[in-house]
């Protein structure tokens, strides 16, 4: 196990470098001058612009800029905002709690609702409730998140007044419930369909027939044998989806006025704050890599037959 973890950690290094390099190049290859944008419609001072570029290292070749960014990351430096001169790590620290609360609630909804619906559909395969769940999940997959968000906000918030249409306090879990449902809608639809398919497949497996032949009750056979073995592909999806939820919060936070990572990325893109976008994306990449490693290690817990060399 120890050698496997070390090997995976070493594999993460080129993945992280490649991912951040692509994002870095995409941001700094976009048209427009972020330093020039600081002057707005006023005539810029060329001397001040040149001094600011030199101070920020923007006059260096692009590969040198990336090398400086990469070496700064090793010291915990995610860069500096151009306009405010704030450290990007401070910006992330201010916006991250709201996004983490939204993502955690959406992930909980994904696990509980998605697995529950999938288990129910798998155990009732071919019946009316199974067809209804398949139709509902297909509908959620087909509707874009921004359309679903605007629809929920209009009816549940504005017309019917059941919830606050926009989030006024990101620390209030009640206000985050509706945007969390919108954020989790696509995820729990996929989880439900994936769980159902896995349940239907494993119900016909030899070990389930053996469990019945041994006289195990239906509840024990489902909870101990069927559900545990069916969760392996679902756990894989959930691990990757945790990062997707953080990235997908950009749209949801914009719809419900949540001041989190998503709103920060949106504002940074509009103002050409490339260092902020690259820093936030680098943070999300780290989350992806760590969660992927934890998911791989979790396989051995779900299936004792799996061993890592």
C-alpha positions as CSV (number, residue, x, y, z in Angstrom):
1,X,0.0,0.0,0.0
2,X,2.8,2.4,0.9
3,X,4.6,1.9,-2.4
4,X,1.4,2.4,-4.3
5,X,0.7,5.7,-2.5
6,X,4.2,7.0,-3.2
7,X,3.9,6.0,-6.9
8,X,0.6,7.7,-7.2
9,X,2.0,10.9,-5.6
10,X,4.8,10.9,-8.1
11,X,2.4,10.4,-11.0
12,X,0.5,13.5,-9.7
13,X,3.5,15.8,-10.4
14,X,3.5,15.7,-14.2
15,X,-0.4,15.7,-14.2
16,X,-0.4,18.9,-12.1
17,X,2.4,20.6,-14.1
18,X,0.6,19.7,-17.4
19,X,-2.8,20.9,-16.2
20,X,-1.6,24.2,-14.8
21,X,0.6,24.8,-17.8
22,X,-2.4,24.5,-20.2
23,X,-4.5,26.8,-18.0
24,X,-1.7,29.3,-17.7
25,X,-1.1,29.4,-21.4
26,X,-4.9,29.8,-22.1
27,X,-5.2,32.7,-19.8
28,X,-2.2,34.6,-20.9
29,X,-2.9,33.9,-24.6
30,X,-6.3,35.7,-24.4
31,X,-6.4,39.1,-26.2
32,X,-6.3,42.2,-24.1
33,X,-3.8,43.8,-21.6
34,X,-4.7,43.4,-17.9
35,X,-2.4,46.3,-17.0
36,X,-3.9,48.5,-19.6
37,X,-7.4,47.7,-18.3
38,X,-6.5,49.3,-15.0
39,X,-6.8,52.7,-16.6
40,X,-10.2,52.1,-18.0
41,X,-11.2,54.7,-20.5
42,X,-8.5,57.1,-19.4
43,X,-5.3,57.5,-21.3
44,X,-2.7,55.3,-19.8
45,X,0.7,56.4,-18.6
46,X,3.2,54.3,-20.5
47,X,6.0,54.7,-17.9
48,X,3.7,53.5,-15.1
49,X,2.4,50.6,-17.2
50,X,6.0,49.5,-18.0
51,X,7.0,49.7,-14.3
52,X,3.9,47.8,-13.2
53,X,4.6,45.1,-15.8
54,X,8.1,44.8,-14.6
55,X,7.0,44.6,-11.0
56,X,4.5,41.8,-11.8
57,X,6.9,40.0,-14.1
58,X,4.6,40.4,-17.1
59,X,7.4,41.6,-19.4
60,X,9.2,38.3,-19.1
61,X,8.7,35.5,-21.7
62,X,5.7,33.4,-21.1
63,X,7.7,30.3,-20.2
64,X,9.7,32.3,-17.6
65,X,6.5,33.6,-16.2
66,X,5.1,30.1,-15.8
67,X,8.4,28.9,-14.2
68,X,8.1,31.8,-11.7
69,X,4.5,30.8,-11.0
70,X,5.4,27.1,-10.5
71,X,8.3,27.8,-8.2
72,X,6.1,30.2,-6.2
73,X,3.5,27.4,-5.8
74,X,6.1,25.3,-4.1
75,X,6.3,28.0,-1.4
76,X,2.5,28.4,-1.1
77,X,2.4,31.5,-3.3
78,X,-0.5,31.4,-5.8
79,X,0.3,34.8,-7.3
80,X,-0.9,38.3,-6.8
81,X,-3.9,40.2,-8.2
82,X,-3.0,42.9,-10.6
83,X,-5.7,45.5,-9.6
84,X,-5.8,45.1,-5.8
85,X,-2.3,43.7,-5.3
86,X,-3.8,41.2,-2.9
87,X,-2.4,37.7,-2.6
88,X,-4.4,35.2,-4.6
89,X,-4.3,32.8,-1.6
90,X,-6.1,35.4,0.5
91,X,-8.7,35.8,-2.2
92,X,-9.3,32.0,-2.3
93,X,-9.4,31.9,1.5
94,X,-12.2,34.6,1.5
95,X,-14.3,33.0,-1.2
96,X,-13.7,29.3,-0.5
97,X,-15.9,28.8,2.6
98,X,-19.1,29.7,0.7
99,X,-18.2,27.3,-2.1
100,X,-17.3,24.5,0.3
101,X,-20.6,24.8,2.1
102,X,-22.5,24.8,-1.2
103,X,-20.4,21.9,-2.6
104,X,-20.7,19.9,0.6
105,X,-24.5,20.2,0.7
106,X,-24.7,19.4,-3.1
107,X,-22.5,16.4,-2.6
108,X,-24.7,15.1,0.3
109,X,-27.8,15.5,-1.9
110,X,-26.0,13.7,-4.7
111,X,-25.1,10.7,-2.5
112,X,-28.4,10.4,-0.6
113,X,-30.8,11.1,-3.4
114,X,-28.8,9.6,-6.2
115,X,-27.9,6.3,-4.5
116,X,-31.4,6.0,-2.9
117,X,-33.2,6.5,-6.3
118,X,-30.8,4.2,-8.0
119,X,-31.2,1.5,-5.4
120,X,-35.0,1.8,-5.5
121,X,-35.0,1.6,-9.3
122,X,-32.6,-1.3,-9.4
123,X,-34.6,-3.4,-7.0
124,X,-37.8,-2.6,-8.9
125,X,-36.4,-2.9,-12.4
126,X,-39.0,-2.9,-15.1
127,X,-41.8,-1.6,-12.9
128,X,-43.5,1.7,-12.9
129,X,-41.3,3.3,-10.3
130,X,-38.2,2.3,-12.2
131,X,-39.5,3.9,-15.4
132,X,-40.5,7.0,-13.5
133,X,-37.0,7.4,-12.1
134,X,-35.4,6.8,-15.5
135,X,-37.6,9.5,-17.0
136,X,-36.9,12.0,-14.2
137,X,-33.1,11.5,-14.4
138,X,-33.1,11.7,-18.2
139,X,-35.0,15.0,-17.9
140,X,-32.5,16.4,-15.4
141,X,-29.6,15.4,-17.6
142,X,-31.2,17.0,-20.6
143,X,-31.9,20.4,-19.0
144,X,-28.9,22.8,-18.7
145,X,-28.0,23.9,-15.2
146,X,-28.6,27.6,-15.9
147,X,-32.1,26.9,-17.2
148,X,-32.9,24.7,-14.2
149,X,-31.5,27.3,-11.9
150,X,-33.5,30.2,-13.3
151,X,-36.7,28.0,-13.3
152,X,-36.3,27.0,-9.7
153,X,-35.4,30.6,-8.7
154,X,-38.5,32.0,-10.5
155,X,-41.1,29.5,-9.2
156,X,-39.8,28.4,-5.8
157,X,-38.4,31.8,-4.9
158,X,-40.2,34.6,-6.7
159,X,-43.7,33.3,-7.4
160,X,-44.4,30.8,-4.6
161,X,-42.1,32.4,-2.0
162,X,-41.0,29.1,-0.5
163,X,-37.4,30.1,-0.4
164,X,-35.2,33.2,-0.8
165,X,-34.7,33.7,-4.5
166,X,-31.1,34.9,-4.0
167,X,-28.7,33.9,-1.2
168,X,-28.2,36.8,1.3
169,X,-26.1,34.9,3.8
170,X,-23.9,32.1,2.5
171,X,-23.5,30.8,6.1
172,X,-27.2,30.0,6.3
173,X,-27.5,26.4,5.2
174,X,-31.2,26.9,4.6
175,X,-30.6,29.5,2.0
176,X,-28.1,27.2,0.3
177,X,-30.5,24.3,0.0
178,X,-32.1,25.4,-3.3
179,X,-28.9,26.3,-5.1
180,X,-27.4,23.0,-3.8
181,X,-30.3,21.1,-5.4
182,X,-29.7,22.9,-8.7
183,X,-25.9,22.2,-8.5
184,X,-26.5,18.5,-7.6
185,X,-29.2,17.9,-10.1
186,X,-27.0,16.6,-12.9
187,X,-24.8,14.6,-10.6
188,X,-27.5,12.8,-8.7
189,X,-29.2,12.0,-12.0
190,X,-26.0,10.3,-13.2
191,X,-25.5,8.6,-9.8
192,X,-29.0,7.2,-9.8
193,X,-28.7,5.8,-13.3
194,X,-25.3,4.4,-12.6
195,X,-26.4,2.8,-9.3
196,X,-29.4,1.3,-11.0
197,X,-27.4,-0.3,-13.7
198,X,-24.9,-1.7,-11.2
199,X,-27.6,-3.0,-9.0
200,X,-29.4,-4.8,-11.9
201,X,-26.2,-6.3,-13.0
202,X,-25.1,-7.5,-9.6
203,X,-28.5,-9.0,-8.7
204,X,-27.8,-11.7,-11.3
205,X,-24.3,-12.4,-10.0
206,X,-23.3,-15.8,-8.5
207,X,-22.6,-14.4,-5.0
208,X,-26.2,-13.2,-4.8
209,X,-27.6,-16.7,-5.6
210,X,-25.2,-18.1,-3.0
211,X,-26.4,-15.6,-0.4
212,X,-30.0,-16.6,-1.0
213,X,-29.1,-20.3,-0.9
214,X,-27.4,-19.7,2.5
215,X,-30.7,-18.4,3.9
216,X,-29.7,-14.7,4.3
217,X,-32.6,-12.3,4.6
218,X,-33.3,-10.0,1.6
219,X,-32.3,-7.0,3.7
220,X,-28.9,-8.4,4.7
221,X,-28.2,-9.8,1.2
222,X,-28.9,-6.3,-0.3
223,X,-27.1,-4.2,2.3
224,X,-24.1,-6.4,2.9
225,X,-23.5,-8.0,-0.5
226,X,-25.4,-6.3,-3.3
227,X,-25.0,-2.7,-2.3
228,X,-21.4,-2.9,-1.3
229,X,-20.3,-4.5,-4.5
230,X,-22.5,-2.2,-6.6
231,X,-20.9,0.9,-5.1
232,X,-17.5,0.5,-6.7
233,X,-18.3,2.3,-10.0
234,X,-20.5,4.8,-8.1
235,X,-17.6,5.8,-5.8
236,X,-15.4,6.3,-8.8
237,X,-17.9,8.7,-10.3
238,X,-18.5,10.5,-6.9
239,X,-14.8,11.1,-6.4
240,X,-14.4,12.8,-9.8
241,X,-17.7,14.6,-9.4
242,X,-16.6,16.3,-6.2
243,X,-14.2,18.4,-8.2
244,X,-16.9,18.9,-10.9
245,X,-19.3,20.3,-8.3
246,X,-16.7,22.9,-7.2
247,X,-16.1,23.9,-10.8
248,X,-19.8,23.8,-11.7
249,X,-20.5,26.2,-8.8
250,X,-19.5,29.1,-11.1
251,X,-22.9,29.1,-12.9
252,X,-24.9,28.3,-9.8
253,X,-23.2,30.9,-7.7
254,X,-23.8,33.5,-10.4
255,X,-27.6,32.7,-10.6
256,X,-28.1,32.8,-6.8
257,X,-25.7,35.6,-6.0
258,X,-23.4,33.5,-3.8
259,X,-20.0,35.2,-3.2
260,X,-17.8,32.1,-3.6
261,X,-15.1,30.7,-5.8
262,X,-17.4,30.7,-8.9
263,X,-18.2,34.4,-8.6
264,X,-14.6,35.3,-8.1
265,X,-13.6,33.4,-11.2
266,X,-16.4,35.1,-13.2
267,X,-15.3,38.6,-12.1
268,X,-11.6,37.8,-12.7
269,X,-12.3,36.6,-16.2
270,X,-14.2,39.9,-17.0
271,X,-11.3,42.0,-15.6
272,X,-8.6,39.8,-17.1
273,X,-7.1,38.9,-13.7
274,X,-5.3,35.9,-15.1
275,X,-3.3,35.3,-11.9
276,X,-6.5,34.9,-9.9
277,X,-8.1,32.5,-12.4
278,X,-4.9,30.4,-12.7
279,X,-4.5,30.3,-8.9
280,X,-8.1,29.1,-8.3
281,X,-7.9,26.5,-11.0
282,X,-4.6,25.2,-9.6
283,X,-6.3,24.8,-6.2
284,X,-9.2,22.9,-7.8
285,X,-6.7,20.7,-9.7
286,X,-5.1,19.8,-6.3
287,X,-8.5,18.9,-4.9
288,X,-9.1,16.7,-8.0
289,X,-5.8,14.8,-7.6
290,X,-6.2,14.3,-3.8
291,X,-9.8,13.1,-4.1
292,X,-8.9,10.7,-6.9
293,X,-6.2,9.1,-4.7
294,X,-8.6,8.7,-1.8
295,X,-11.1,7.1,-4.1
296,X,-8.6,4.6,-5.3
297,X,-7.7,3.7,-1.7
298,X,-11.3,3.4,-0.9
299,X,-11.7,0.5,-3.4
300,X,-9.9,-1.8,-1.0
301,X,-12.4,-1.0,1.7
302,X,-15.4,-1.7,-0.5
303,X,-13.8,-4.9,-2.0
304,X,-11.3,-6.7,0.2
305,X,-10.1,-8.7,-2.9
306,X,-8.4,-5.6,-4.2
307,X,-4.8,-5.3,-3.2
308,X,-2.3,-2.6,-4.1
309,X,1.3,-3.5,-4.8
